[in-house]
């Protein structure tokens, strides 16, 4: 970090800078409050999650009929979930490519490219003709657009969550860690509300022909606005200076893997219980209800919207709990609770409307409490110069390992072998979290 000499009060002798003086000067020059950073984090995450859930809900209600009409409903949904996973497979590659672009051309160029790719791919899905018009080509194009969405989301990493964590007061780290996670229930609530409205007010034929496309138009508009807002935020001189002072700059992924490979794996598994629960509460139940229940789709979406409100409350509560008992204890305790919850999942899902609603609402509460502290759970493990890239790749790997294939695996196994396999999937995530936390020494300092 470049520093300059300060002048003594008498103006006579230059006083050489020490690292303490440099840090103090950085604080004086960078008047950026954690709350201001949190706004940028919430804006970015809410837009990402809205786009994410629009695609996830469409994978259940739309894509089996529009792109896989040649298969039975179950098989068509499973194929749609395969394409759904492509974005998670692409995210790590998007991060690697974007880090190289940022090192050469700067953060603004990287985010601009991400904006263009995300907007193009989302708009492409909105205007994409179905199988009846293009045949197999429509499936190929859907897969390409979905993969491009993942590349763009990997490239949209702006470092603001890491910056927020580093600038949060030491006794409020749990509180500030949860703020960005509020984007998940917010994005899910809006996406579910939009689909519920269209599904309830349009004939099914109109909904499948053109109604669902409006959700992607909205996603396109929100993502463009949100990415431009984030671009304006991180391109300011104050934020650029603060990112540099905190050494939040891209590093070589090869170097990172060699030096911090163990931390990458620990970080990916530390919040695995939360990520495993994530899709088993949001996307998978909707597919199960659609295929095997007589409950109204619109009414079930409303129940999930109520669950999203509970989730937001759980996320806020997690910040208070984590600041009192520590993030490691919070993550570990919630992983144990998710393991217990997994034992009741088959009974609740097979328990009619009441059981299914309890599964959703209780699951959303646990999701909020656990997911609220899932972001950057082991960021402090990384050496400062690796923290920017390490935090991005850790999140990518956590999504890939814990969530990418959750709807596909849960629906495929449950439909063919019984709902007990939902328990197995959730339990494996809880075990992964507890094992990772047992190895992670850095969380003891939180």
PyMOL commands that set and color helices and strands:
alter all, ss='L'
color gray80, all
select helices_A, chain A and resi 19-29+34-61+63-66+73-105+107-127+131-134+136-155+160-167+170-179+182-201+204-211+213-234+237-245+253-270+272-281+283-292+297-325+327-349+352-371+379-381+384-402+406-417+420-439+442-445
alter helices_A, ss='H'
color red, helices_A
select strands_A, chain A and resi 6-7+14-15
alter strands_A, ss='S'
color yellow, strands_A
deselect
rebuild
show_as cartoon
